[in-house]
Amino acid sequence: MAVTKMRGLKDKPVIVTGGGSGIGRAIAERLAVEGAVVGIFDINGQAAEATANSLRENGGRAFGYKVDIVDYDAVARAVDAFEAAAGPISGLVNNAGWDKAVRFVETDRALWRKVIDINLWGPLNVTHVVLKKMVEHGKGHIVSIASDAGRVGSSGEAVYSACKGGIAAFGKTVAREVARQGIVVNAVCPGPTDTPLFATVSESAAGLAEALKKAIPLRRLGKPDDYPGIVCFLLSDDASFITGQTISVSGGLTMHG
């Protein structure tokens, strides 16, 4: 039986930030399978190009760019380059993020700045550049990878949680502002996920992974492959009447009605 793909993703130019590894790479791989043209933005240029090469070797269309999303001008240049190569951008996945688990009273302003720059300013930069183009074209889908830490809190991640909650609220407001231009904006909130970033965080908290597995009703951490399906759905024409929503994918760790 032929695989049924999601409507409207074939040949759609889509940017994935942080697409060089982890969840971002998994999303880029699924987008390529769905027929999208994928622009992989990553501060690690080698990782971005490695992902793009892998997608091309498997028959996909992809372009890799070294981009620091904290640098607005660098984002604008990369977006222009991708649009010149792939055509009008109609999809964006704000995935890039970073954190370090530390109790808030033990943090300093330097850590706050780094966390806020990457997790809040970065998505604002990319969304601002891309959204202006989407408004001009009269269509577009944006999915931001937030976090359940931004919905219910997470010990050791106070500033990160603030950023992720902000991204969800930001998306709801932008969704209202651009709905009449045919643009939909949603957020996906992963729960604890087995990624390189989580590995660095869990090193500073003995037993964290096992404790989380016990707390999650499905009794495991998330995997990068748990998220591309919902992200691609929200980028597709099948989700063209869904906007301003925040969807948890957490194995039941959080449940919102």
SVG drawing of the C-alpha trace seen along z (x, -y; Angstrom):
<svg xmlns="http://www.w3.org/2000/svg" viewBox="-11 -43 42 45">
<polyline fill="none" stroke="black" stroke-width="0.4" points="0.0,0.0 1.3,-3.4 2.2,-5.8 -0.4,-8.6 1.4,-11.9 0.1,-15.0 -1.5,-17.5 0.3,-20.6 3.9,-19.8 5.3,-18.6 7.7,-21.2 6.9,-23.5 10.1,-25.4 10.3,-25.0 13.0,-26.3 14.0,-24.3 16.2,-26.0 18.5,-23.8 18.1,-21.2 21.6,-19.8 20.8,-17.3 18.2,-16.0 14.6,-16.9 15.4,-19.4 17.1,-16.8 14.3,-14.3 11.8,-17.0 13.9,-17.8 14.1,-14.2 10.4,-13.8 9.8,-16.9 12.0,-15.6 10.0,-12.4 6.9,-14.5 8.4,-16.2 9.2,-19.6 12.3,-21.5 14.1,-21.9 16.3,-24.8 18.4,-23.7 19.6,-26.5 22.1,-25.7 24.9,-27.4 26.9,-24.3 27.4,-24.7 29.0,-21.3 26.0,-19.7 23.6,-21.6 25.4,-20.6 25.6,-17.0 21.9,-16.8 21.3,-18.4 23.7,-16.0 21.9,-13.0 18.5,-14.3 19.8,-14.8 21.4,-11.3 18.0,-9.9 16.3,-11.8 15.2,-14.9 15.8,-18.5 17.7,-20.4 20.1,-23.3 22.2,-23.7 23.2,-27.1 25.4,-28.1 23.2,-30.6 23.3,-32.1 19.6,-32.9 20.6,-35.5 22.1,-37.6 19.1,-39.2 21.2,-40.3 22.6,-36.8 19.1,-35.3 17.9,-37.8 20.8,-36.8 20.2,-33.1 16.5,-33.5 17.1,-35.4 19.6,-32.8 17.2,-29.9 14.3,-31.7 16.5,-32.4 17.3,-28.7 13.9,-27.2 11.3,-29.8 8.8,-31.7 9.0,-30.3 5.8,-28.9 6.9,-27.0 9.0,-27.7 9.9,-25.5 11.4,-27.4 13.2,-24.5 16.7,-25.7 17.1,-26.0 19.5,-25.6 19.5,-25.3 21.5,-24.5 19.8,-23.1 20.6,-25.3 18.4,-26.4 17.4,-30.0 19.0,-31.4 22.3,-29.9 22.2,-31.4 23.7,-34.7 22.8,-37.3 25.2,-35.9 23.3,-32.6 20.0,-34.4 21.2,-36.4 22.4,-33.3 19.2,-31.3 17.0,-34.3 19.0,-35.1 18.7,-31.6 15.3,-30.6 13.4,-33.9 15.3,-36.4 16.3,-33.8 12.7,-32.7 11.6,-36.3 14.4,-37.1 13.6,-34.3 9.8,-34.7 10.1,-38.4 12.2,-37.9 10.1,-35.0 6.7,-36.4 7.2,-39.6 7.7,-37.4 4.7,-35.2 2.5,-38.2 3.7,-39.5 2.9,-36.1 -0.4,-35.6 0.2,-32.2 2.3,-30.3 2.5,-27.9 4.7,-28.5 5.4,-25.9 7.4,-26.8 8.9,-24.1 8.1,-25.4 8.2,-23.1 5.9,-21.8 8.4,-23.6 6.7,-26.7 3.3,-25.4 3.8,-23.8 7.3,-24.7 10.4,-22.6 12.9,-22.6 16.2,-24.0 14.9,-25.6 13.3,-28.9 14.6,-31.2 14.1,-28.6 10.6,-28.0 9.9,-31.7 11.2,-31.8 9.2,-28.8 6.0,-30.2 6.7,-33.4 7.1,-31.7 3.6,-30.0 2.0,-33.4 3.9,-35.1 2.5,-32.6 -1.0,-33.1 -0.8,-36.8 0.9,-36.6 -1.7,-34.0 -4.4,-36.6 -2.5,-39.3 -1.9,-37.4 -4.9,-35.1 -6.5,-37.3 -3.3,-37.0 -3.8,-33.2 -1.0,-32.4 -1.4,-29.9 0.9,-29.8 1.0,-27.0 3.3,-25.6 4.3,-22.1 5.5,-21.4 7.8,-18.4 8.2,-16.7 11.5,-15.4 13.3,-14.0 16.4,-11.9 18.6,-14.3 22.2,-15.5 21.0,-18.6 19.1,-16.5 22.2,-14.4 24.2,-17.5 21.4,-18.6 20.9,-15.2 24.6,-14.9 24.1,-17.6 21.1,-15.9 21.8,-12.3 18.9,-10.0 16.9,-12.6 16.1,-10.4 14.9,-7.4 12.8,-9.7 11.2,-11.2 10.5,-7.8 8.6,-6.9 6.6,-10.1 5.6,-9.8 2.5,-7.6 3.9,-6.0 7.0,-5.2 9.8,-6.5 11.4,-9.7 10.5,-11.2 12.6,-10.4 13.3,-12.9 11.1,-10.7 8.1,-11.4 7.6,-15.0 8.0,-15.2 4.5,-13.8 2.6,-16.5 5.0,-19.2 4.5,-18.1 0.8,-17.9 0.7,-21.5 2.7,-22.6 0.4,-20.9 -2.8,-21.9 -4.5,-19.3 -4.1,-21.8 -5.1,-25.0 -7.9,-25.6 -5.8,-25.2 -4.1,-28.3 -3.0,-29.7 -2.8,-26.3 -0.3,-24.8 0.0,-21.0 1.8,-18.9 3.7,-15.8 4.9,-14.4 3.8,-10.9 1.1,-12.1 3.4,-13.9 1.2,-16.9 -2.4,-16.7 -4.4,-19.8 -8.1,-19.9"/>
</svg>
